[in-house]
Amino acid sequence: MKKYPLVLSAILMASTVHVWAGHDDDQRIIDAAAKHQVTVAQAKKSLDETAVSVTGTIVRQIKHEHYELKDATGTIPVEIDEKLATAAQLKAGTKVKVIGEVDTHKYKPTDIDAVKVEFVK
């Protein structure tokens, strides 16, 4: 019977490690992206998991949590979780700064997975 509290504690600690790691990872991306402000064209040519900061205008919502971002050099899909900004906030014409990681794919276009969104006036 004395082992149950210890086992339960170990399970709880193990299940929360990913939550803390995710927060640290997001902060790492934010810090690195602050030094790597790029255009859409540059982001498209970046390596997978490169931290970037891109400023542009939302063109449209592609699907749930997926938007098209445009600047003077082109357009790129961005994935923005609702916890960062809602679809109502991300209407066509909204100017934003997207901070995140480049995500390259074998069979679909390169996109950016956002960890932070700032609204630009």
ROVOMAR-881988 format. One record per residue (C-alpha): x, y, z; residue in three letters. Coordinates in steps of 0.2 Angstrom, whole numbers, padded with zeros to 4 digits, always signed. Example, Ala and Ser with C-alpha at 12.3 -4.5 7.8 and 13.67 -1.06 7.14 Angstrom:
residues 2
+0062-0022+0039Ala+0068-0005+0036Ser
end
This chain:
residues 121
+0000+0000+0000Met+0014+0012+0003Lys+0020+0011-0015Lys+0004+0018-0022Tyr+0008+0037-0018Pro+0025+0035-0025Leu+0019+0027-0041Val+0005+0040-0043Leu+0018+0054-0040Ser+0030+0046-0053Ala+0015+0045-0066Ile+0010+0063-0063Leu+0027+0070-0065Met+0030+0060-0081Ala+0014+0066-0088Ser+0018+0084-0085Thr+0036+0084-0092Val+0030+0087-0110His+0019+0103-0104Val+0035+0111-0097Trp+0046+0106-0111Ala+0033+0113-0124Gly+0034+0130-0115His+0053+0130-0115Asp+0053+0126-0133Asp+0041+0140-0138Asp+0052+0152-0128Gln+0067+0146-0137Arg+0058+0148-0154Ile+0053+0166-0149Ile+0070+0171-0144Asp+0078+0164-0160Ala+0065+0172-0171Ala+0068+0189-0164Ala+0085+0188-0172Lys+0078+0181-0188His+0065+0192-0196Gln+0062+0187-0213Val+0051+0189-0228Thr+0039+0176-0234Val+0051+0171-0249Ala+0065+0169-0236Gln+0054+0158-0225Ala+0050+0147-0239Lys+0068+0144-0243Lys+0073+0141-0224Ser+0077+0124-0217Leu+0064+0114-0207Asp+0062+0120-0189Glu+0071+0137-0192Thr+0064+0150-0180Ala+0057+0165-0190Val+0047+0181-0188Ser+0037+0186-0203Val+0026+0201-0204Thr+0012+0201-0217Gly-0007+0202-0220Thr-0019+0188-0218Ile-0027+0184-0235Val-0039+0170-0230Arg-0043+0156-0218Gln-0038+0140-0227Ile-0046+0128-0214Lys-0047+0127-0195His-0032+0135-0188Glu-0024+0137-0205His-0022+0154-0214Tyr-0013+0161-0229Glu-0001+0175-0225Leu+0005+0188-0238Lys+0019+0200-0239Asp+0027+0209-0254Ala+0037+0194-0258Thr+0023+0181-0259Gly+0011+0170-0248Thr+0014+0156-0236Ile+0002+0145-0226Pro+0003+0147-0207Val-0004+0136-0193Glu-0011+0147-0179Ile-0019+0138-0164Asp-0034+0146-0157Glu-0026+0149-0141Lys-0015+0162-0150Leu-0028+0170-0160Ala-0046+0166-0165Thr-0053+0165-0183Ala-0063+0181-0179Ala-0046+0190-0175Gln-0038+0184-0191Leu-0050+0190-0204Lys-0043+0194-0221Ala-0034+0211-0221Gly-0028+0209-0203Thr-0009+0213-0202Lys+0001+0202-0190Val+0018+0197-0185Lys+0019+0178-0185Val+0033+0170-0174Ile+0036+0152-0176Gly+0045+0138-0185Glu+0047+0134-0203Val+0039+0117-0207Asp+0045+0109-0223Thr+0035+0094-0230His+0038+0081-0244Lys+0022+0082-0253Tyr+0014+0099-0248Lys+0020+0117-0247Pro+0032+0124-0233Thr+0022+0132-0220Asp+0025+0141-0203Ile+0019+0134-0186Asp+0016+0149-0175Ala+0020+0150-0157Val+0016+0168-0155Lys+0005+0181-0165Val+0006+0199-0163Glu-0006+0211-0171Phe+0002+0225-0181Val-0007+0242-0183Lys
end
